[in-house]
């Protein structure tokens, strides 16, 4: 089978917060390679997307092998190592209650956090043809501790993990994440289900 280099993705990705979340069955809108409405957190050294389902086999006493399997849980995560630091980003990462633009504060009050909408990781194709590989969490929270070191020989960097939450306002099967590929401008646009016009996508 011939190798299709268009299916090989290499290079850095960009992380955006508070992107415009598309309606069910639609893909995000992008302008100049960035998701509409999103605020970039700056350069990333490394980024990863983890999508998994916990599947439990169903057995019967009459058979020695499983008869079927059922999904009982799902995990959707975006992790990234950030190289740029801003108070706005730290405010989101720490679930801080105060951001005056000059300082971020935290406390010990027990309360529900405000999830971050539209957490999106975007990777342009190395060919520079304008195609994009993206993953979006509709609602998410930052689940890692925020930790960084200061060094004379390297920039300050820290790792973060955004874990997807169920958006109960969306339909089943499209209420946690979306993963897709935006084709190059001018290329024939693929159709995935229900007349949606974009290259390719899957939902969770």
Secondary structure, 3 states (H helix, E strand, C coil): CCCCHHHCCCCCCEEEECCCCCCCCCCCCEECCEECCCEECCCEEEEEEEEEEEEEEECCCCCCCCCEEEEEEEEEEEEEEECCCCHHHHHHHCCCCEECCCCEECCCCCCCCCCEEEEEEEEECCCCCCCEEEEEEEEEEECCCCCCCCCCCCCCCEEEEEEEECCCCCCCCCCCEEEEEECCCCCCCCEECCCEECCEEEEC
